[in-house]
Amino acid sequence: MATQEDAKAIIAGVGGAANIAGLTHCSTRLRFTLIDDAKADLGALKKLPGVLSAVQSGAQTQVVIGNGVVGVFNAVERERGGRAQGVRAQGDAANRARRPLTWRRTGGILMDFVVSIFSPIVPAIAGAGIFKSLLVGAAALGWLPADSQNYKLLAVIPDAVFAFLPLLIAYTTAKKLNVNRPLALGVVSFLLFANFSALINAEGGAALFGITVQAVAYASQVFPSILAVLLLWPLERFFTRISPGPIRVFFVPLMCYLIVGPLLMLVLGPVGFWLGSLLTGAMIGLYSLLGWVAVAVLAALLPFIIAVGMHKAFIPPTIATMAATGRDSFYLVASLGHNAAEAGACFAVAIRTSSSRLRATAISAGVSAIFGITEPALYGVTLQNRKVLLSVMAGAFAGGAYLGLTVVAAFAVVGPGLASFTMFVDAANPMNILNAAIGGLISVAVAFVISAVLWKDSTSPTIRKELEDAAEGLADEDFPAEIAAESLGGSGHRLQTHGASAPDVEAAPSRSAGPGHYGLIAPLTGTLIPLADVDDPVFAGGILGNGVAIRPTSGSVRAPIAGVVTSLLTSRHAIGITSDGGVEVLVHVGIDTMKLNGQHFTTHVAQGDRVEAGQLVIEADLAAIEAAGYDTTTPVVVTNSDRFAVAASAAASTGLNTAGTITAGEPLVQITEKELANGVA
């Protein structure tokens, strides 16, 4: 659940509450209409906890949240004072008007208007569509005969939603334009009145003042309501401004009825019906012309379309097509192919990656995609990794091609997913839902295989960014090293130490086998594991240097080498020692244990102290640390591995590659100065 601090950060990221002219949300993102788009800091927004991404699309600044968008939206609304704040901000429309009205900005404003109208009604029509598909499925299975009274009565519920769609559209349009909503409903309602339908469909038709009223079936239409409210918008303001206060309550709506009603009946209604027919015809015509190719190409391109928020542009024609024909074989079907491909690619990444953080992200994003919400997959995995994006496009194209070739149709306007799969139930074609399932499985399989083959942690920008963030986090804690950007590409890169420096004395290393050769003893008793198996990308990736890790059975931590304590964190979970020969060793007790803030750790030395190999330096309460939910695995690394080569000692020869056991004080690794190893003394 979003906190008010989260909401404050988001509001600050879009330029403050005074910069917000309007705010809506769809299923995964906040959609801000800002007075000045330039004040939005997309970079800062992207870094906020819980924010998947932030983009500017046309006249909107979109903050991608994912499935928890409703809670974040409510928190932002509370923080900025609710919708009234947005209405007040719209009073600054003059500021926006001063900005040049380019073609791009005009298109963005239009898109914002369309999305604001259609997005709010999607839950109503999606639920109704799934309700109807469940009834159809029950009838097909013989559980609820279609000619039974129970079926007919239940079917009235979802059918009425589509029949009265003009009223839903009138409401959302009025809401967007800040028009009196009951008045908007009242102006449009006669289009669905049984007496009006009887008059215009009577033999000989009907005429108003000698002008023929066209016989149009307005049930399920969307554009007549939009045109009516667009006309109502300036009229209501005008008559409100000129009307005397005592009569305003009836005079304003009366004048609106007298003007908008007849114009809607004679002009706006037929024009709106024609626009709807034109849009529906365009969708059907495109599908008829290109067939399966149109579905496959759209499915492959949806990652880019969704990323910039333009997928909402498909909602009006899809609703219009569904209202006119009862089915859609284009956008919703292509969405099935894309959603399934996102899931397949994410599951492949989850299996192939060694990063626990990315694995968790990929699994949750894949599950979300299976249920029809792809933004977590897009922003968390796909768009950050080019090879994964290619696998999604390939899977979506393959699945979309099959779906198009088998002429799969959807019967509900809802995101295709596991929970809504009954949207593909067709009473006249039992194979429709089976072909939909096969197409989805093809998308999953193709994307999964390609992503699994192509994925490499070493080339993943996501892993690279994760390592950079982790390194920055360590630096923020006064970690004894500052990781240079160029060090992120491989293992064993040097970290510059802070705090006390190693004494400038003649080499007299502990357990030395001669000049330039050193040895580390085990600081703990436990089981040796390869550093690559540590559940932390910084250590596993060798970013802090080469070494080994120990899963301890005792919490007594001893110095692995003689030298000076050059770093001891306030959280007491890690210690850095620099030997007289310049070997920099880090012992890091546990993973993420800095979050314990020193609890369950006792130190026996201070920064700047000299220690001998085997000397007790830290005691850790392993049971308490594990009870708090932390992994006690302890990496032991040479942080200046660019200068020193690290190899397992004879006693711990399995440690760098396979598991083994070791006792504190036993030889752990052998260290050789690289100049000597290369024959340069």
PAROVEX-441558 format. One record per residue (C-alpha): x negated, y negated, z; residue number from 1. Coordinates in steps of 0.1 Angstrom, whole numbers, plus 5000, padded with zeros to 4 digits. Example, Ala and Ser with C-alpha at 12.3 -4.5 7.8 and 13.67 -1.06 7.14 Angstrom:
! PAROVEX-441558
   east   north     up   pos
   4877    5045   5078     1
   4863    5011   5071     2
***
This chain:
! PAROVEX-441558
   east   north     up   pos
   5000    5000   5000     1
   4986    4966   4991     2
   4977    4942   5019     3
   4982    4905   5018     4
   4944    4901   5016     5
   4946    4921   4983     6
   4973    4898   4971     7
   4954    4867   4980     8
   4924    4880   4961     9
   4945    4886   4930    10
   4961    4852   4932    11
   4927    4836   4935    12
   4915    4856   4906    13
   4942    4841   4883    14
   4935    4806   4893    15
   4956    4802   4924    16
   4994    4802   4930    17
   4997    4768   4914    18
   4984    4782   4882    19
   5011    4810   4880    20
   5040    4800   4857    21
   5056    4835   4859    22
   5049    4870   4871    23
   5065    4903   4860    24
   5053    4939   4861    25
   5056    4970   4841    26
   5049    5006   4851    27
   5012    5000   4857    28
   5002    4963   4854    29
   5009    4929   4867    30
   5017    4905   4839    31
   5009    4869   4847    32
   5020    4839   4826    33
   4995    4812   4836    34
   4996    4775   4832    35
   4959    4775   4823    36
   4945    4809   4811    37
   4910    4796   4814    38
   4912    4795   4852    39
   4916    4833   4854    40
   4884    4851   4864    41
   4887    4885   4847    42
   4853    4896   4860    43
   4863    4889   4896    44
   4896    4906   4892    45
   4880    4937   4878    46
   4859    4941   4909    47
   4888    4939   4933    48
   4897    4972   4952    49
   4926    4989   4935    50
   4923    4970   4903    51
   4915    4992   4873    52
   4910    4964   4848    53
   4920    4929   4838    54
   4927    4916   4803    55
   4941    4886   4786    56
   4966    4895   4758    57
   4982    4867   4740    58
   4999    4844   4766    59
   4996    4869   4794    60
   4969    4877   4819    61
   4973    4914   4828    62
   4960    4930   4859    63
   4960    4967   4856    64
   4969    4984   4889    65
   4982    5019   4880    66
   5009    5038   4898    67
   5009    5015   4928    68
   5018    4983   4909    69
   5052    4978   4926    70
   5036    4975   4960    71
   5010    4951   4947    72
   5036    4931   4929    73
   5057    4927   4961    74
   5026    4917   4981    75
   5017    4890   4955    76
   5053    4877   4954    77
   5053    4875   4992    78
   5020    4857   4993    79
   5029    4831   4967    80
   5063    4825   4981    81
   5085    4847   4958    82
   5099    4838   4925    83
   5107    4803   4935    84
   5070    4796   4934    85
   5070    4807   4898    86
   5100    4785   4890    87
   5083    4755   4905    88
   5052    4763   4885    89
   5072    4763   4853    90
   5079    4727   4860    91
   5044    4721   4849    92
   5053    4733   4814    93
   5043    4699   4801    94
   5007    4709   4810    95
   5010    4739   4788    96
   5026    4720   4760    97
   4995    4698   4757    98
   4975    4728   4747    99
   4973    4734   4709   100
   5000    4758   4697   101
   4979    4781   4676   102
   4992    4811   4657   103
   4976    4834   4683   104
   4991    4816   4712   105
   5025    4815   4696   106
   5023    4852   4691   107
   5013    4857   4727   108
   5042    4836   4740   109
   5066    4856   4718   110
   5052    4889   4731   111
   5054    4877   4767   112
   5091    4868   4760   113
   5099    4902   4745   114
   5081    4922   4772   115
   5098    4902   4799   116
   5132    4911   4785   117
   5127    4947   4777   118
   5103    4960   4805   119
   5128    4955   4833   120
   5155    4976   4817   121
   5132    5006   4809   122
   5139    5023   4843   123
   5177    5021   4837   124
   5176    5035   4802   125
   5148    5060   4810   126
   5167    5075   4839   127
   5199    5076   4818   128
   5180    5093   4789   129
   5166    5120   4812   130
   5200    5125   4828   131
   5215    5131   4794   132
   5187    5154   4783   133
   5192    5175   4815   134
   5229    5178   4807   135
   5220    5189   4771   136
   5195    5214   4785   137
   5221    5228   4809   138
   5246    5231   4781   139
   5220    5249   4759   140
   5213    5274   4786   141
   5250    5280   4792   142
   5249    5266   4827   143
   5273    5237   4819   144
   5294    5242   4787   145
   5295    5210   4766   146
   5333    5213   4762   147
   5339    5215   4800   148
   5354    5186   4819   149
   5324    5186   4843   150
   5300    5180   4814   151
   5322    5153   4798   152
   5326    5134   4831   153
   5289    5136   4839   154
   5279    5126   4804   155
   5299    5094   4808   156
   5273    5081   4833   157
   5243    5080   4810   158
   5263    5072   4779   159
   5277    5041   4795   160
   5242    5027   4802   161
   5235    5026   4764   162
   5270    5014   4756   163
   5267    4984   4779   164
   5231    4978   4769   165
   5240    4942   4756   166
   5248    4933   4792   167
   5215    4945   4805   168
   5197    4926   4778   169
   5217    4894   4786   170
   5208    4897   4823   171
   5170    4901   4817   172
   5170    4874   4790   173
   5188    4850   4814   174
   5163    4859   4841   175
   5134    4851   4819   176
   5148    4818   4808   177
   5161    4809   4842   178
   5197    4807   4830   179
   5227    4814   4853   180
   5228    4852   4851   181
   5265    4857   4858   182
   5273    4831   4832   183
   5251    4849   4806   184
   5269    4881   4814   185
   5303    4864   4810   186
   5294    4848   4777   187
   5283    4881   4762   188
   5309    4905   4777   189
   5337    4900   4752   190
   5315    4918   4726   191
   5322    4950   4745   192
   5359    4943   4753   193
   5383    4969   4740   194
   5408    4943   4728   195
   5381    4925   4708   196
   5371    4958   4692   197
   5407    4966   4683   198
   5413    4932   4667   199
   5382    4932   4644   200
   5388    4968   4634   201
   5425    4965   4627   202
   5437    4968   4591   203
   5430    4935   4574   204
   5404    4925   4599   205
   5405    4893   4620   206
   5396    4856   4614   207
   5389    4827   4637   208
   5399    4793   4623   209
   5400    4809   4588   210
   5365    4824   4591   211
   5364    4862   4590   212
   5350    4879   4621   213
   5328    4908   4609   214
   5337    4942   4623   215
   5305    4951   4641   216
   5300    4978   4667   217
   5282    4959   4694   218
   5278    4987   4719   219
   5241    4995   4723   220
   5229    4964   4704   221
   5202    4942   4719   222
   5197    4912   4696   223
   5232    4896   4698   224
   5227    4891   4735   225
   5192    4877   4731   226
   5205    4851   4706   227
   5234    4842   4727   228
   5213    4835   4758   229
   5188    4816   4738   230
   5216    4793   4727   231
   5230    4792   4763   232
   5196    4781   4777   233
   5196    4745   4764   234
   5233    4741   4766   235
   5235    4749   4803   236
   5208    4725   4811   237
   5223    4698   4790   238
   5258    4700   4805   239
   5244    4704   4840   240
   5225    4671   4835   241
   5255    4651   4821   242
   5283    4667   4842   243
   5296    4648   4873   244
   5289    4667   4905   245
   5326    4673   4915   246
   5335    4691   4882   247
   5301    4707   4874   248
   5311    4741   4889   249
   5337    4748   4861   250
   5328    4722   4835   251
   5293    4736   4827   252
   5305    4772   4822   253
   5336    4760   4803   254
   5316    4741   4777   255
   5292    4770   4774   256
   5321    4794   4767   257
   5336    4771   4742   258
   5304    4767   4722   259
   5285    4800   4726   260
   5315    4823   4725   261
   5328    4814   4690   262
   5293    4811   4676   263
   5284    4845   4690   264
   5316    4859   4675   265
   5311    4844   4640   266
   5273    4840   4635   267
   5250    4851   4663   268
   5266    4885   4667   269
   5264    4896   4631   270
   5229    4881   4627   271
   5217    4900   4658   272
   5233    4932   4644   273
   5215    4926   4611   274
   5181    4921   4629   275
   5186    4953   4649   276
   5194    4972   4617   277
   5164    4957   4600   278
   5140    4967   4628   279
   5155    5002   4630   280
   5152    5005   4593   281
   5116    4994   4594   282
   5107    5021   4620   283
   5126    5048   4602   284
   5112    5037   4568   285
   5076    5037   4581   286
   5081    5072   4594   287
   5098    5083   4562   288
   5070    5069   4541   289
   5040    5082   4560   290
   5055    5111   4579   291
   5032    5130   4602   292
   5003    5107   4593   293
   5020    5078   4609   294
   5025    5097   4641   295
   4989    5111   4642   296
   4973    5077   4634   297
   4994    5059   4660   298
   4986    5085   4686   299
   4949    5081   4679   300
   4950    5043   4681   301
   4971    5041   4713   302
   4941    5039   4736   303
   4932    5005   4721   304
   4968    4994   4718   305
   4975    5002   4755   306
   4942    4986   4766   307
   4953    4952   4754   308
   4989    4957   4765   309
   5004    4956   4730   310
   5022    4989   4734   311
   5051    4971   4749   312
   5058    4957   4714   313
   5070    4991   4705   314
   5098    4991   4731   315
   5123    4969   4713   316
   5123    4988   4680   317
   5122    5021   4699   318
   5153    5011   4720   319
   5170    4998   4688   320
   5163    5030   4670   321
   5174    5051   4699   322
   5206    5031   4702   323
   5213    5034   4665   324
   5203    5070   4658   325
   5201    5086   4693   326
   5165    5098   4687   327
   5129    5086   4681   328
   5103    5105   4661   329
   5076    5079   4660   330
   5063    5059   4691   331
   5075    5082   4719   332
   5063    5113   4700   333
   5029    5097   4693   334
   5027    5088   4730   335
   5031    5125   4740   336
   5000    5133   4719   337
   4980    5105   4734   338
   4991    5111   4770   339
   4982    5148   4767   340
   4948    5140   4752   341
   4939    5116   4780   342
   4947    5144   4805   343
   4926    5170   4787   344
   4896    5147   4784   345
   4898    5137   4820   346
   4899    5173   4832   347
   4869    5181   4811   348
   4849    5152   4826   349
   4860    5164   4861   350
   4845    5198   4854   351
   4813    5186   4837   352
   4802    5157   4859   353
   4780    5160   4889   354
   4794    5128   4904   355
   4819    5135   4931   356
   4833    5100   4928   357
   4839    5103   4890   358
   4852    5138   4895   359
   4879    5126   4919   360
   4887    5097   4896   361
   4890    5120   4866   362
   4912    5145   4883   363
   4936    5119   4896   364
   4937    5101   4863   365
   4943    5134   4844   366
   4972    5143   4867   367
   4986    5108   4862   368
   4983    5111   4824   369
   5001    5145   4825   370
   5030    5126   4841   371
   5030    5099   4815   372
   5009    5071   4830   373
   4976    5067   4812   374
   4962    5034   4825   375
   4941    5051   4853   376
   4926    5075   4827   377
   4920    5047   4802   378
   4904    5022   4826   379
   4888    5047   4850   380
   4873    5071   4824   381
   4881    5068   4787   382
   4872    5032   4778   383
   4840    5033   4798   384
   4826    5063   4779   385
   4825    5062   4742   386
   4823    5100   4738   387
   4853    5105   4759   388
   4872    5079   4739   389
   4863    5098   4707   390
   4875    5130   4722   391
   4908    5114   4732   392
   4913    5100   4697   393
   4906    5134   4682   394
   4929    5152   4705   395
   4957    5127   4701   396
   4953    5128   4663   397
   4954    5166   4662   398
   4984    5169   4685   399
   5002    5140   4668   400
   4997    5156   4634   401
   5014    5188   4647   402
   5042    5168   4663   403
   5047    5149   4631   404
   5046    5179   4609   405
   5072    5197   4630   406
   5094    5166   4631   407
   5096    5165   4669   408
   5121    5139   4682   409
   5125    5123   4716   410
   5159    5116   4731   411
   5151    5093   4760   412
   5131    5060   4762   413
   5106    5070   4788   414
   5069    5078   4790   415
   5064    5114   4778   416
   5051    5136   4806   417
   5057    5167   4826   418
   5084    5152   4848   419
   5103    5138   4818   420
   5098    5166   4793   421
   5135    5173   4790   422
   5135    5142   4768   423
   5127    5166   4740   424
   5157    5188   4745   425
   5177    5189   4713   426
   5210    5208   4714   427
   5209    5211   4676   428
   5173    5223   4674   429
   5161    5246   4703   430
   5126    5245   4687   431
   5122    5208   4693   432
   5111    5211   4729   433
   5089    5241   4721   434
   5071    5222   4693   435
   5067    5193   4717   436
   5050    5216   4742   437
   5027    5231   4715   438
   5018    5196   4702   439
   5009    5185   4737   440
   4988    5216   4744   441
   4969    5210   4711   442
   4961    5175   4723   443
   4950    5187   4757   444
   4928    5215   4742   445
   4911    5195   4715   446
   4903    5166   4738   447
   4892    5189   4766   448
   4868    5210   4743   449
   4852    5179   4726   450
   4848    5160   4758   451
   4833    5191   4776   452
   4808    5196   4748   453
   4798    5160   4744   454
   4797    5149   4781   455
   4764    5143   4797   456
   4760    5125   4830   457
   4727    5111   4818   458
   4743    5091   4790   459
   4775    5081   4808   460
   4780    5043   4814   461
   4803    5052   4842   462
   4776    5071   4860   463
   4751    5043   4853   464
   4775    5018   4868   465
   4781    5040   4898   466
   4744    5042   4904   467
   4740    5005   4901   468
   4768    4998   4925   469
   4754    5024   4950   470
   4720    5008   4947   471
   4734    4973   4953   472
   4752    4987   4983   473
   4720    5000   4998   474
   4703    4968   4991   475
   4731    4949   5009   476
   4723    4969   5040   477
   4687    4958   5041   478
   4677    4992   5027   479
   4639    4995   5026   480
   4640    4991   4988   481
   4652    4970   4960   482
   4660    4989   4930   483
   4650    4973   4897   484
   4675    4975   4869   485
   4651    4994   4847   486
   4648    5021   4873   487
   4683    5033   4868   488
   4675    5054   4837   489
   4655    5082   4854   490
   4641    5096   4885   491
   4613    5086   4907   492
   4612    5048   4903   493
   4595    5027   4929   494
   4613    5007   4955   495
   4597    4976   4970   496
   4596    4979   5008   497
   4608    4952   5031   498
   4600    4946   5067   499
   4567    4957   5081   500
   4541    4966   5055   501
   4517    4995   5055   502
   4484    4986   5072   503
   4455    4979   5049   504
   4431    5006   5062   505
   4409    5033   5048   506
   4429    5064   5038   507
   4432    5088   5068   508
   4464    5106   5058   509
   4481    5131   5081   510
   4477    5167   5069   511
   4456    5155   5039   512
   4440    5181   5016   513
   4415    5154   5005   514
   4416    5119   4991   515
   4448    5114   4971   516
   4464    5146   4983   517
   4490    5145   5011   518
   4516    5168   5027   519
   4550    5163   5043   520
   4563    5185   5071   521
   4600    5192   5075   522
   4616    5166   5097   523
   4645    5189   5105   524
   4653    5225   5110   525
   4679    5238   5085   526
   4686    5250   5050   527
   4667    5235   5020   528
   4686    5225   4990   529
   4676    5209   4957   530
   4679    5171   4957   531
   4702    5174   4926   532
   4728    5193   4947   533
   4732    5163   4972   534
   4767    5149   4970   535
   4755    5114   4963   536
   4746    5101   4928   537
   4718    5079   4940   538
   4699    5107   4956   539
   4710    5135   4932   540
   4700    5113   4903   541
   4665    5108   4917   542
   4670    5070   4918   543
   4653    5067   4951   544
   4625    5091   4942   545
   4617    5128   4942   546
   4620    5151   4971   547
   4642    5177   4987   548
   4672    5178   5010   549
   4679    5197   5042   550
   4713    5208   5056   551
   4703    5205   5093   552
   4711    5229   5121   553
   4694    5207   5147   554
   4698    5169   5151   555
   4662    5162   5162   556
   4646    5142   5134   557
   4608    5141   5134   558
   4583    5121   5113   559
   4574    5140   5082   560
   4541    5121   5079   561
   4518    5099   5100   562
   4521    5062   5093   563
   4540    5030   5102   564
   4578    5027   5105   565
   4584    5002   5077   566
   4622    5003   5079   567
   4647    5014   5105   568
   4683    5004   5097   569
   4705    4989   5124   570
   4729    5018   5116   571
   4700    5041   5128   572
   4708    5068   5102   573
   4677    5063   5080   574
   4640    5057   5086   575
   4613    5047   5062   576
   4576    5055   5069   577
   4546    5044   5050   578
   4515    5066   5054   579
   4479    5052   5056   580
   4474    5064   5020   581
   4504    5045   5007   582
   4530    5073   5005   583
   4564    5058   5012   584
   4588    5084   5027   585
   4625    5080   5034   586
   4645    5103   5057   587
   4682    5096   5053   588
   4704    5115   5078   589
   4737    5123   5062   590
   4757    5109   5033   591
   4775    5076   5037   592
   4767    5078   5075   593
   4758    5040   5075   594
   4796    5036   5079   595
   4793    5050   5114   596
   4775    5018   5124   597
   4750    5036   5146   598
   4774    5058   5164   599
   4761    5093   5171   600
   4725    5083   5164   601
   4697    5075   5189   602
   4664    5061   5178   603
   4631    5067   5197   604
   4609    5043   5177   605
   4612    5007   5164   606
   4603    4991   5131   607
   4565    4984   5130   608
   4556    5013   5154   609
   4530    5038   5144   610
   4541    5074   5145   611
   4523    5107   5141   612
   4536    5136   5120   613
   4560    5157   5141   614
   4569    5128   5165   615
   4606    5126   5174   616
   4620    5095   5158   617
   4658    5099   5157   618
   4683    5122   5174   619
   4716    5127   5156   620
   4747    5143   5171   621
   4755    5166   5141   622
   4787    5179   5156   623
   4802    5145   5162   624
   4791    5133   5127   625
   4807    5162   5110   626
   4838    5158   5132   627
   4840    5122   5119   628
   4842    5136   5083   629
   4806    5131   5071   630
   4782    5154   5053   631
   4750    5157   5074   632
   4728    5168   5044   633
   4696    5149   5048   634
   4675    5138   5018   635
   4638    5135   5023   636
   4623    5116   4994   637
   4591    5099   4983   638
   4604    5065   4972   639
   4573    5055   4953   640
   4573    5086   4931   641
   4561    5065   4902   642
   4527    5066   4920   643
   4528    5100   4936   644
   4538    5134   4922   645
   4559    5157   4945   646
   4557    5195   4945   647
   4570    5221   4969   648
   4546    5235   4994   649
   4540    5273   4994   650
   4562    5277   5025   651
   4590    5257   5010   652
   4585    5267   4973   653
   4622    5274   4969   654
   4633    5240   4983   655
   4631    5220   4951   656
   4650    5245   4930   657
   4670    5269   4952   658
   4682    5272   4987   659
   4660    5284   5016   660
   4655    5279   5053   661
   4628    5259   5071   662
   4619    5249   5106   663
   4609    5214   5117   664
   4572    5209   5115   665
   4566    5235   5087   666
   4550    5223   5054   667
   4577    5208   5031   668
   4561    5193   5000   669
   4527    5185   4986   670
   4520    5150   4973   671
   4493    5140   4948   672
   4484    5106   4936   673
   4493    5106   4899   674
   4460    5090   4888   675
   4442    5120   4903   676
   4467    5145   4889   677
   4460    5130   4854   678
   4423    5133   4859   679
   4416    5097   4864   680
   4398    5091   4897   681
***
